[in-house]
Amino acid sequence: MSNGVNEPPLSTEQPEGLKPKDVSQMILEFLMFMMRAIAICYPVYLTGTFGLSVSWILLSMFMWTMWKNNRRWKEQRIDTAIDFLENEKDVISTELKAMDMPPWIHFADVEKAAWINKILQQSWPFFGVYMEKLLIENIQTVVRSVHPHLKTFTFTKVHMGQKAPTITGIRAYTDELETREVILDLNIVYEADVDIDADVNRAIKVGIKGLQLQGMLRVILEPLIGQAPLVGGVTMFFIRRPALQINWTGVTNVLDGPGLSHLSESAIVDVIASLMVLPNRMCFPLIDQVKVEQMRFPLPRGVVRVHVLEARDLVAKDSHMMGLVKGKSDPYTVLRVGNKHFKTKTIKETLNPRWNEVYEFVIHEAPGQELEVELYDEDKDADDFLGRFSMDCGDVRKDREIDKWYTLEDIESGQIHFKLQWFSLCSNPELLKETSDGLACAMLALYLDCASNLPKDQREVTHNEKHGKQPKESRVTRKTNNPNSYVEFSIDLQSQKSKVVFASKDPIFDECFTFFVHSVKNQVLNVEVKEHEKKSSLGKFSLPLVRLLNVSDMTLDQRFQLERSAPNSQVKLKAVLRILTLEKQQPKVVTSAPQDKNTSTPNRPEPRTPNPTSNPVPNPAPPPAAAQLVQSNPKEKGPISSVPLSKTQVPFSVVPLNDLQAEYPPYRRSTFVGSEGLQSTPSTPGPMRRYDSHSLLSENSIASSRVDLTDSYPYPEAIMNHQGTFGQIQITLRYATLRKRLIVIVNCCNNLFSSNESGSDTYVRMYLLPDQTWKHRKRTAVKKKTVNPVFDETFEFAVSLEEARNRKLDVAVKNNKMLHKRERKEIGMVLIDMSEIDLTKGSTEWYELTLPGLKKTNWQS
């Protein structure tokens, strides 16, 4: 029956290229199968020969089945117990996630602080005596001077209660830091039974009876010195805004009502935040050489650049026809680090949105500060929650660059794709590289100390009498008070304001600000002192940022004369400029396996070492997603970003070394997805080597490392004509010592060869060489119609640790559905040498896929 399609004739001949070794292997496995069948059927034959009852056979089968099931259950119990021992932290964290337990239970590096709690409890009554004196003798006087209506304000009762604050866990940082400081994180819970009453006047009484405060307090002991008291100063602050609940009494009891309690508590938390929530700190110098301003306003640790790329498998929150028809969602993302937060654009009607947006955060403490991410479905009324996740910025500082999918928490399903980069702050002007993609190239830190001799108001500036007489309008009115002033900073569209200092011609601000700089040579810092009520100007001046490039340490600390102000009006300001530098993590250099001397590999490029004496080749500025991989199929949409990418992929065609250096900047491949578009900084000197699968295998060894019958078949024509990379695969390797198992986790692949416009139906096949039989083969499930499959499958090999270190893992990515049956299924291979990996600690690496035996002379740049 013919349907108009020419079907290939069925061939009864032996497949081409079937080797005698393969035929022998098939015959041997068939004989083993027959022997097992005879061993099972022979007892049945003996039973019939001796005339025994069939019940004996059934009884034997029943006992054998019970023994086998009992053995399997026993092995499962043992495996579960061993797995619990190896992953105790994860298991306990999962089981106790919903329980309100102390942090030291969830995290092994958080310790109990019972001895500190005992000290606090013992000394709390004496702290109450101190607070009573402080409130009556100091705070009461300050409150009376704020407003005329508060002149009779009096504390009538001050009782701090019997309950002292409780520290539920303490964590010490020493290894991650410099040797001259110690950082402590204290989880504080304060459920106070305080009872404080006060009289505003005879008719108005206010008070507080009970409050709850919970937060993480960071204590920094620095610098460590070699004399008493061994510590130069103590700095304390909350990393995040603490949670606060207050029980009001008296007239203020109305603040406990709905809507008002949140406002009153937020106002008090704002006061606490202005004192001791990052970037504000409470500092206590213990020696004269340590200055308070140096402790309160240190330079930030660095900058985190967050690429919000895409999300997938989000929960559908919209519905139609009164909920009968399930719709999709209109997702957007909210990012928050400390008090800074940003919101992405909203993508309409999709569960797999792509944002491709970039945001930057100044990080003051890492580890410590967290990137908090929340996803919402935008609606006309209340937005629906789509999930959240958070991560410590210290992880980004450690890894330098992370490109990863994160699973959303507190929701049924959903993942979000982020690329995070850590930028160090450098004071070398030669590292300045301005870009045209809208991203920052530098950071400006400002310390506003004070102002002096400010005019009382705008009239004093505009009506300055020549003979020192006041204007007529001023003479007929009452005496003008000192100004209520604040300072406003602006760089282009960025603007920040200081706090308001009331009734002072010489206000002391003592605040710090940070700005992102995009063009040091063109941007200008504008500083203006304004009056609080009328928003009128009391003086201004401008500071071109290029001026900071020519001063020592790119720091300017001086008094600036105000323009259009009083004759001696000045602002004391310290400006520090720092260059953002992306320092890449040093890759793990994998040495090449020994190869046959007679093997010729003319199409393989040699490792390239940049010439330190040659002039650097100018590199065009990369766009926000410049570190993403170039797509191998031009018809395939980019999985991450549609922004054009920089030329960072090196072709395999042989060209002169000078031409390669002229066309492509020197690079090295990190352990994460993506390639670098920037040259390494002087902090990472030395020659750089290629980090891909070419240093792991030779073409002869890979061709004979498996027994698949299709190895002798030709590659499809599409692969033969393919120009570009064959993609990467991410594999995790570790050894379970108690179970004596080699654990291999196939995480995902990226940028694979696409057999058609919809992608490929891919799976991963593995052998632990020299075991090459089908019995030893490991294979993942098939992921259909994708070039970026995510497997997340775990496989185990029963080998000893010494034996595993001498083995090689043969990995092949295959297409499950090629155009013809007699074509090779491989679309990428890699051979991993276990001797290069520390299996006891574990390793998660990206490996470059290649196809051995495939000539690449037709690749073009």
C-alpha positions in Angstrom: 0.0 0.0 0.0 1.5 3.3 -1.1 0.6 6.7 0.3 2.8 8.8 -2.0 5.9 8.7 0.3 8.9 6.7 -0.8 9.7 4.4 2.1 13.2 3.0 2.3 13.3 -0.7 1.5 13.6 -3.0 4.4 17.1 -4.6 4.6 17.5 -8.1 5.8 21.3 -8.0 5.5 23.6 -7.5 8.5 23.9 -3.8 9.4 26.9 -2.1 7.9 29.9 -1.8 10.3 28.7 -4.5 12.7 31.9 -5.7 14.3 32.7 -9.3 15.4 33.2 -8.0 18.9 29.6 -6.7 18.9 28.2 -10.0 17.6 30.1 -11.9 20.3 28.7 -9.6 23.0 25.2 -10.2 21.8 25.6 -14.0 21.7 27.1 -14.0 25.2 24.2 -12.1 26.6 21.7 -14.4 24.9 23.4 -17.5 26.4 23.3 -15.9 29.8 19.6 -15.3 29.4 19.0 -18.9 28.4 21.0 -20.2 31.4 18.9 -18.1 33.8 15.7 -19.4 32.2 16.9 -23.1 32.6 17.9 -22.4 36.2 14.3 -21.3 36.9 12.5 -24.0 35.0 14.7 -27.0 36.1 13.2 -27.2 39.7 9.7 -27.5 38.0 11.0 -30.4 35.9 12.5 -32.1 39.0 9.2 -31.8 40.9 7.3 -33.5 38.1 10.0 -36.2 37.8 9.8 -37.2 41.4 6.0 -36.9 41.5 5.8 -34.2 44.1 2.7 -32.0 44.7 2.4 -28.7 43.0 1.9 -27.2 46.4 5.7 -27.5 47.0 6.3 -25.3 44.0 3.8 -22.8 45.2 5.2 -22.9 48.7 8.7 -22.4 47.4 7.7 -19.5 45.2 5.8 -17.9 48.1 8.8 -18.2 50.4 11.2 -16.9 47.8 8.9 -14.0 47.1 8.7 -13.2 50.8 12.5 -13.4 51.2 13.0 -11.1 48.2 10.5 -8.5 49.4 11.9 -8.6 52.9 15.4 -8.1 51.5 14.2 -5.2 49.4 12.5 -3.5 52.3 15.6 -4.0 54.4 17.8 -2.4 51.8 15.3 0.5 51.5 15.4 1.1 55.2 19.2 1.0 55.3 19.4 3.3 52.3 16.9 5.7 54.0 18.9 5.7 57.2 22.2 6.3 55.4 20.7 9.0 53.2 19.4 10.7 56.4 22.9 10.7 57.9 24.4 12.2 54.7 21.7 14.8 54.3 20.8 15.5 57.9 20.6 19.2 57.5 18.3 19.2 54.5 16.0 16.5 56.0 15.6 18.4 59.3 15.1 21.7 57.6 12.4 20.2 55.4 10.6 18.5 58.3 10.7 21.5 60.6 10.1 24.2 58.0 6.5 24.8 59.1 7.4 24.8 62.8 8.5 27.9 64.8 11.8 26.6 66.0 15.0 28.4 67.0 17.5 29.0 64.2 20.1 26.8 65.7 17.9 23.8 65.0 17.5 24.7 61.3 21.2 25.6 60.6 24.2 23.8 61.9 26.4 27.0 61.8 24.0 28.8 64.2 24.8 28.1 67.8 22.7 28.2 71.0 23.3 31.2 73.3 22.0 30.0 76.6 24.9 31.5 78.5 24.2 35.0 77.0 20.5 34.7 77.9 21.4 33.9 81.5 23.6 37.0 81.6 20.8 39.1 80.2 18.2 37.7 82.6 20.4 38.3 85.6 21.3 41.8 84.7 17.9 42.9 83.4 16.7 44.5 86.7 19.7 46.8 86.7 19.1 47.7 83.1 15.6 48.7 84.1 17.0 51.1 86.7 19.3 52.6 84.0 16.3 53.0 81.6 14.2 54.7 84.3 16.9 57.3 84.9 17.5 57.8 81.2 13.8 58.4 80.4 13.2 60.8 83.3 16.4 62.7 83.3 17.1 62.9 79.5 14.2 61.8 77.3 11.7 63.8 79.3 13.7 67.0 78.9 14.1 66.5 75.2 10.3 65.9 74.7 9.4 69.0 76.6 11.7 71.2 74.4 10.2 69.9 71.1 6.8 71.7 71.3 5.2 74.3 73.6 2.2 71.9 74.2 4.6 69.3 75.6 6.1 71.5 78.3 4.3 69.5 81.1 5.1 66.1 79.7 6.1 63.8 82.6 6.8 60.1 82.9 4.6 58.8 85.8 5.6 55.2 85.7 8.6 53.3 84.2 8.8 49.6 84.6 10.9 47.5 82.1 9.3 44.3 83.3 10.9 40.9 84.3 11.3 39.5 80.8 14.7 40.1 79.2 15.4 39.8 75.5 16.1 36.3 74.3 18.8 35.4 71.8 17.5 32.3 69.9 20.7 31.8 68.0 24.1 33.3 67.3 26.3 32.9 64.3 30.0 33.9 64.0 31.8 34.8 60.8 35.5 34.5 60.8 36.7 32.5 57.7 34.9 34.7 55.2 36.4 37.9 56.6 39.6 39.7 57.1 41.7 38.7 60.1 41.1 42.0 61.9 37.4 41.7 62.4 34.8 39.4 63.9 31.1 39.5 62.9 28.3 38.1 65.0 24.7 37.7 64.0 22.2 37.6 66.9 18.6 36.5 66.4 16.7 38.6 69.0 13.2 38.0 70.3 11.9 40.4 72.9 8.4 39.8 74.3 8.4 42.5 76.9 6.1 43.0 79.8 7.0 46.7 80.0 4.6 49.2 81.7 5.3 52.9 80.9 2.8 55.7 81.6 3.2 59.4 80.9 1.0 62.5 81.3 1.0 65.1 78.5 -1.2 67.3 80.7 -3.8 66.7 83.4 -6.4 65.5 80.9 -4.2 63.5 78.4 -2.5 60.3 79.5 -0.5 58.0 77.3 1.3 54.7 77.8 2.7 51.4 76.6 1.9 48.0 78.2 3.7 45.3 76.4 5.6 45.1 73.1 7.1 42.4 70.9 10.3 42.9 68.8 12.0 40.4 66.6 14.9 40.8 64.2 18.5 39.9 63.4 21.1 42.2 65.1 24.6 42.2 63.6 27.5 43.0 65.9 30.9 43.8 64.3 34.1 43.8 66.5 36.7 45.8 64.6 39.6 46.5 64.4 41.2 43.7 66.5 44.3 45.2 68.2 47.2 43.9 70.2 46.5 45.8 73.4 43.7 46.2 75.9 40.8 46.1 75.3 41.8 43.9 72.2 38.9 45.5 70.2 39.0 49.0 68.8 35.3 49.5 68.5 31.8 47.8 68.4 29.2 48.4 65.7 25.6 47.2 65.9 22.8 47.4 63.4 19.8 45.4 62.1 20.3 43.9 58.7 16.6 44.1 58.0 13.8 46.1 59.5 12.7 44.4 62.7 9.1 43.3 63.3 7.4 45.3 66.0 4.0 45.1 67.8 3.0 47.5 70.6 0.1 47.4 73.0 -0.9 51.1 73.7 -2.8 52.4 76.7 -4.5 55.6 77.7 -5.4 58.1 74.9 -2.9 56.3 72.5 -5.1 53.2 72.9 -6.9 54.3 69.7 -3.7 53.4 67.8 -4.5 49.7 68.4 -7.5 50.1 66.2 -7.6 48.6 62.7 -5.5 50.5 60.2 -3.9 52.7 62.9 -1.8 50.0 64.6 0.1 49.3 61.4 0.8 53.1 60.9 2.0 53.7 64.4 4.2 50.7 64.5 5.6 51.5 61.1 6.4 55.1 62.3 8.4 53.7 65.3 10.2 51.2 63.1 11.1 54.1 60.8 12.7 55.8 63.8 14.6 52.6 64.6 15.6 52.2 61.0 17.0 55.8 60.9 19.3 54.8 63.8 20.4 51.2 63.4 19.0 49.5 60.2 21.4 49.3 57.3 23.0 51.5 56.1 22.7 53.2 59.5 24.7 51.9 62.4 25.2 52.5 66.1 28.9 52.7 66.8 30.9 52.7 70.1 34.6 53.4 69.7 36.7 51.9 72.5 40.0 53.6 71.7 40.8 57.2 70.7 42.4 56.2 67.4 39.1 54.9 66.0 36.8 57.6 64.6 33.0 57.3 64.9 32.5 58.5 61.3 34.8 55.8 60.0 32.8 53.2 61.8 29.4 54.5 60.9 29.9 54.9 57.2 32.4 52.4 55.8 32.4 51.9 52.0 30.0 49.2 50.8 31.3 45.7 50.2 30.3 45.7 46.5 27.5 45.9 44.0 25.2 43.0 42.8 23.8 43.3 39.3 20.6 41.2 38.9 19.5 40.1 35.5 15.8 39.2 35.7 15.6 36.9 32.7 12.5 34.7 32.6 10.1 32.4 34.6 8.3 29.2 33.8 5.5 27.0 35.0 3.9 29.7 37.0 0.5 29.1 38.6 -2.5 30.4 36.6 -4.4 32.9 38.8 -6.8 34.4 36.3 -10.1 32.8 35.4 -13.0 33.6 33.0 -16.7 33.0 33.0 -17.1 33.3 36.8 -14.2 30.8 37.4 -15.4 28.1 35.0 -12.6 28.6 32.6 -9.0 28.7 33.9 -6.9 31.4 32.4 -3.3 32.4 32.8 -1.5 35.2 34.8 -0.1 38.7 34.3 3.1 38.2 36.2 5.6 40.8 37.5 8.5 40.6 39.9 9.4 42.6 42.9 13.1 42.7 44.0 14.2 44.0 47.4 17.6 44.4 49.1 17.3 46.2 52.4 15.3 49.4 51.8 15.8 49.4 48.0 13.2 47.7 45.9 12.3 47.5 42.2 9.4 46.2 40.2 9.7 44.7 36.7 7.2 45.3 33.9 4.1 43.2 33.7 3.9 40.5 31.0 0.3 39.9 30.0 -1.4 36.5 29.7 1.4 34.1 30.1 2.8 31.5 32.5 6.3 31.6 31.0 7.2 35.3 31.0 10.4 36.9 29.8 11.5 40.2 31.3 15.2 40.5 30.4 15.6 43.5 32.8 18.7 44.5 34.8 18.8 46.0 38.3 21.7 47.0 40.5 21.9 47.0 44.3 24.6 48.4 46.6 25.6 45.7 49.2 26.8 47.0 52.5 27.1 43.6 54.2 27.9 40.3 52.5 27.2 37.8 53.9 24.2 39.2 55.7 22.0 41.1 53.2 19.6 39.1 51.2 18.0 39.5 47.8 14.3 39.0 48.3 12.2 38.2 45.3 8.4 38.0 45.1 6.2 37.3 42.0 2.6 38.6 41.7 -0.2 38.4 39.2 -1.4 41.9 38.4 -5.1 42.4 38.8 -7.5 45.3 39.0 -8.2 44.8 42.7 -5.6 42.9 44.8 -2.6 41.3 43.1 -2.3 37.5 43.5 0.8 35.9 45.0 2.8 33.7 42.7 5.8 32.7 44.9 8.9 34.0 46.5 12.5 33.1 47.2 15.5 34.7 48.8 19.3 34.2 48.8 22.2 35.7 50.7 24.3 38.2 48.7 27.3 36.5 50.3 26.8 33.6 47.9 27.1 35.9 44.9 30.2 37.5 46.4 31.7 34.0 46.8 30.9 32.7 43.3 31.2 36.1 41.5 28.7 35.1 38.9 25.6 32.8 39.1 23.3 31.8 36.3 20.6 29.6 37.6 16.9 28.6 37.8 15.4 29.0 41.3 12.3 27.2 42.5 9.7 29.5 44.0 8.6 28.9 47.5 5.1 29.0 49.2 3.5 28.1 45.8 2.5 24.9 44.0 4.9 25.4 41.0 7.1 27.9 39.3 10.7 28.7 38.6 12.5 32.0 37.9 15.8 32.4 36.0 18.3 34.9 37.3 21.8 35.9 36.4 23.6 37.5 39.3 27.0 39.2 39.1 29.2 40.6 41.9 31.2 43.8 41.2 34.0 44.8 43.4 34.8 48.4 44.2 38.3 49.5 42.9 40.2 52.7 43.1 42.2 52.3 39.9 41.0 54.8 37.3 42.6 52.6 34.5 39.9 50.0 35.1 37.1 52.4 34.2 35.1 51.1 31.2 32.0 53.2 30.3 29.3 51.4 28.4 26.4 52.5 26.3 23.9 49.9 27.5 22.6 52.0 30.5 24.5 50.0 33.1 26.6 51.6 35.8 30.4 51.7 35.4 31.1 53.3 38.8 29.6 54.1 42.2 29.7 57.4 44.1 29.6 57.4 47.9 28.8 60.6 49.7 29.3 61.4 53.4 27.4 64.5 54.3 28.8 65.9 57.5 27.3 69.3 58.2 26.6 72.8 56.9 27.6 76.1 58.4 26.4 79.8 58.3 23.2 79.1 56.4 20.9 82.0 55.6 17.7 82.1 57.6 15.5 82.1 54.5 15.5 83.0 50.9 14.8 86.7 51.7 18.1 87.0 53.4 19.8 85.8 50.2 17.9 88.0 47.8 17.6 91.2 50.0 21.1 91.4 51.3 21.3 95.1 52.3 24.5 96.9 51.5 24.7 98.7 54.9 23.7 95.7 57.0 20.1 96.8 57.5 17.3 94.3 57.5 14.6 94.5 54.8 11.5 96.5 55.7 9.4 93.4 55.7 11.6 91.8 58.2 11.6 94.9 60.5 7.9 95.0 60.8 7.5 91.3 61.6 8.7 89.2 64.4 12.2 87.8 64.5 12.9 85.0 62.0 13.9 81.7 63.5 16.9 79.7 62.2 16.0 77.7 59.1 14.7 74.1 59.0 17.0 72.8 56.2 17.8 69.6 54.3 20.2 68.8 51.5 19.2 67.4 48.1 21.7 65.5 45.9 21.0 64.8 42.2 22.9 63.2 39.3 20.7 63.4 36.2 17.5 61.6 37.1 18.8 60.2 40.4 17.8 62.2 43.4 18.2 61.7 47.2 17.4 63.9 50.2 18.9 64.1 53.6 17.0 64.3 56.9 15.6 67.7 58.0 17.5 69.5 60.7 15.2 72.0 62.5 16.1 75.5 63.7 19.8 75.5 63.0 22.1 77.7 60.9 24.8 75.1 61.4 23.0 71.8 60.9 24.7 68.5 61.5 23.4 65.8 59.1 25.9 62.9 59.5 24.4 60.8 56.7 25.7 58.7 53.8 24.4 58.3 50.2 25.3 56.2 47.2 24.7 56.8 43.5 25.4 54.7 40.4 27.5 56.5 37.8 27.1 55.7 34.1 29.4 58.3 32.6 32.1 59.7 34.9 33.3 62.2 32.2 29.9 63.7 31.5 27.8 63.5 34.7 27.8 66.1 37.4 26.8 66.0 41.1 24.4 68.8 42.0 24.1 69.7 45.7 21.4 72.1 46.9 20.4 73.1 50.4 16.7 73.8 50.8 14.3 75.2 53.3 11.9 72.5 54.6 8.5 74.3 54.5 8.8 76.4 51.4 11.2 74.2 49.5 13.1 77.3 48.6 16.8 77.2 47.9 19.3 78.3 50.5 22.4 77.7 48.3 23.8 75.2 45.8 27.0 74.0 44.1 28.0 71.5 41.5 30.8 68.9 41.4 31.9 67.4 38.0 32.6 63.7 38.7 35.6 63.7 36.3 37.3 65.8 39.0 37.5 62.8 41.2 39.5 60.8 38.7 42.5 63.2 39.2 42.7 63.3 43.0 44.4 60.8 45.3 42.4 57.6 45.9 39.5 59.2 43.9 38.4 60.8 47.2 37.6 64.5 47.9 37.0 65.6 51.5 36.6 69.3 52.0 34.2 72.2 52.6 32.3 73.5 49.5 31.3 77.1 49.2 27.5 77.5 48.4 26.5 79.7 45.5 23.6 82.1 45.7 23.7 81.9 49.5 25.2 83.9 52.4 28.8 84.9 52.1 30.3 82.2 54.3 27.7 79.5 53.8 29.5 76.1 53.3 28.8 72.4 53.2 31.3 69.8 54.5 31.1 66.8 52.2 33.2 63.7 51.4 32.9 62.2 48.0 34.4 58.8 47.1 34.4 57.4 43.6 34.9 53.6 43.0 35.1 51.7 39.7 32.8 48.6 39.3 35.0 45.6 38.4 33.6 42.2 37.5 36.1 39.7 38.9 35.6 36.3 37.5 36.1 33.2 39.6 39.2 31.2 38.6 38.0 28.1 36.6 39.2 24.6 37.4 41.9 23.9 34.8 41.4 20.4 33.5 44.5 18.8 32.1 44.2 16.9 28.8 44.2 13.1 28.8 47.2 11.3 27.3 46.8 10.8 23.6 48.5 8.6 21.0 51.5 10.4 19.5 50.5 9.2 16.0 47.1 10.7 16.3 46.8 13.8 14.2 44.4 16.6 15.3 45.0 19.4 12.9 41.5 20.9 13.4 41.9 21.5 17.1 43.1 24.9 18.2 45.9 25.2 20.7 45.3 26.9 24.1 45.8 30.6 23.7 47.7 32.7 26.2 47.2 36.4 26.0 50.4 38.4 25.5 50.9 40.7 28.4 53.1 43.1 26.5 50.8 43.6 23.6 48.3 46.5 23.5 44.8 45.5 24.6 42.3 45.1 21.8 39.3 47.4 22.3 36.2 45.4 23.0 32.8 46.8 22.3 30.7 47.2 25.4 28.4 44.1 26.0 24.7 44.6 26.4 22.9 43.6 29.6 22.7 40.0 28.6 26.2 39.9 27.0 27.2 36.8 28.9 24.6 34.5 27.4 25.5 31.9 24.9 25.0 32.4 21.2 22.2 30.4 19.7 23.3 27.6 17.3 20.1 27.8 15.3 19.2 31.2 14.0 15.6 30.3 13.7 15.4 29.3 17.4 14.4 32.1 19.8 16.9 32.8 22.4 16.1 31.0 25.6 17.1 34.0 27.8 17.5 37.2 26.0 16.8 38.7 22.6 19.4 41.3 23.0 22.4 40.9 20.5 25.3 39.1 22.1 29.0 39.8 22.0 31.5 37.6 20.2 32.9 35.5 22.9 32.6 32.0 21.5 35.8 30.7 19.9 35.4 28.6 16.7 37.2 25.4 16.2 38.5 26.2 12.7 42.2 26.7 12.4 43.2 30.3 11.9 46.4 32.2 12.8 46.8 33.0 16.5 47.2 36.7 15.8 43.9 36.7 13.9 42.1 35.0 16.8 43.4 37.6 19.2 42.3 40.4 17.0 38.8 39.0 16.5 38.1 37.6 19.9 39.1 39.0 23.3 41.1 36.7 25.6 38.7 34.8 27.8 38.2 31.8 30.1 35.1 29.8 30.7 33.7 29.8 34.2 31.8 26.9 35.8 28.5 28.5 35.0 26.4 28.9 31.9 27.6 31.8 29.7 30.9 33.1 28.5 32.6 36.2 29.6 32.5 39.4 27.6 35.1 41.2 29.8 38.8 40.7 30.2 40.1 39.6 33.5 41.3 42.3 35.9 44.9 42.6 37.1 43.9 40.8 40.3 43.8 37.5 38.4 47.1 37.5 36.5 48.6 34.5 34.7 47.9 32.6 31.5 44.4 31.5 30.8 43.4 28.1 29.3 40.4 26.9 27.5 38.0 25.1 29.7 35.9 22.8 27.5 35.7 19.1 26.5 38.7 19.2 24.2 41.0 19.0 27.2 39.1 15.9 28.4 39.1 13.5 25.5 40.7 12.5 22.3 38.8 11.5 19.2 40.2 8.0 19.1 39.3 7.2 22.7 35.7 8.5 22.5 35.0 6.5 19.3 35.7 3.2 21.0 34.3 3.9 24.4 30.8 2.5 23.9 29.2 -0.5 22.2 26.1 1.1 20.6 25.5 -0.4 17.2 24.8 3.0 15.7 28.3 4.2 16.3 29.4 3.2 12.8 26.5 5.0 11.2 27.1 8.5 9.7 26.0 11.7 11.3 23.0 13.4 9.9 23.6 16.0 7.2 22.3 18.8 9.4 24.9 18.0 12.0 27.7 17.7 9.4 26.8 21.2 8.1 26.3 22.6 11.6 28.3 25.7 12.4 28.7 26.7 16.0 28.7 25.1 19.4 27.1 21.8 20.2 26.0 23.1 23.6 26.9 22.3 27.3 25.8 19.9 29.9 25.8 20.4 33.7 26.7 17.4 35.8 27.1 17.0 39.5 29.6 14.3 40.8 30.1 13.3 44.4 30.9 10.1 46.3 28.6 8.8 49.1 31.2 7.4 51.5 28.8 5.5 53.8 26.9 3.9 51.0 30.0 3.4 48.8 28.2 4.8 45.8 29.3 7.2 43.1 26.5 9.7 42.7 26.0 11.3 39.3 23.3 14.0 38.9 22.4 15.1 35.4 21.1 18.6 36.0 20.4 20.2 32.6 21.8 21.0 29.2 22.0 24.3 27.4 22.0 25.4 23.8 21.9 21.9 22.3 21.8 21.1 18.5 18.2 21.6 17.2 17.1 18.9 14.8 14.1 21.0 13.7 12.4 24.3 14.5 10.7 23.0 17.6 14.0 21.6 19.1 15.1 18.1 19.8 13.8 15.1 21.7 16.9 14.6 23.9 18.1 12.2 26.6 21.5 11.5 28.2 23.3 8.2 28.1 26.2 7.3 30.4 28.8 4.6 30.9 31.3 4.4 33.7 34.3 3.1 31.7 35.5 0.4 31.2 32.0 -1.1 31.8 30.4 -0.8 28.4 27.5 -3.3 28.4 23.9 -2.5 28.2 23.5 -3.7 31.8 25.8 -0.9 33.0 24.2 1.8 30.8 22.4 4.7 32.6 19.9 6.8 30.7 17.6 9.7 31.5 14.1 10.3 30.4 13.4 11.9 27.1 12.8 15.7 27.1 10.8 16.6 24.0 11.0 19.7 21.7 13.7 21.7 23.6 17.3 22.7 23.2 17.6 23.5 27.0 16.3 20.4 28.7 16.2 20.1 32.5 16.6 16.5 33.7 17.5 16.6 37.4 18.0 12.9 37.5 20.3 11.0 39.9 22.2 7.8 39.1 24.4 5.6 41.3 27.4 3.4 40.5 28.5 0.8 43.0 32.2 1.3 43.0 34.8 2.1 45.7 36.2 5.5 46.1 39.7 4.4 44.9 38.2 2.7 41.9 36.0 5.7 41.1 39.0 8.0 41.0 40.6 5.8 38.3 37.5 5.7 36.1 36.2 7.9 33.4 32.5 8.8 32.8 31.4 8.6 29.2 28.5 11.0 28.6 26.5 11.3 25.4 23.5 13.6 24.7 21.3 11.9 22.0 18.4 12.8 19.9 15.6 10.2 20.4 14.1 10.9 17.0 16.5 11.4 14.1 15.4 11.8 10.5 16.6 8.3 9.5 17.0 5.1 11.5 20.5 4.5 10.2 21.9 7.8 11.4 23.8 8.4 14.6 21.8 9.8 17.5 24.6 11.7 19.2 24.3 15.4 19.2 27.1 15.9 21.8 29.6 14.0 23.9 32.1 14.5 26.7 34.5 12.2 28.6 35.0 13.2 32.2 38.2 12.0 34.0 37.4 11.3 37.7 41.0 11.7 38.7 40.6 15.5 38.1 37.7 15.9 40.5 37.5 15.8 44.3 34.7 13.4 44.7 34.5 13.6 48.5 33.6 17.3 48.4 31.5 17.0 45.2 31.6 19.1 42.0 29.0 20.8 39.8 30.5 21.8 36.5 29.4 22.8 33.0 31.1 20.7 30.2 31.4 21.6 26.6 29.9 19.0 24.2 31.7 17.9 21.1 31.3 15.3 18.4 34.6 13.4 17.8 35.5 12.4 14.3 33.5 15.3 12.9 35.6 17.7 10.9 35.1 21.4 11.7 37.1 23.1 9.1 34.1 24.8 7.7 33.4 26.8 10.8 33.5 30.5 10.3 33.8 33.3 12.8 
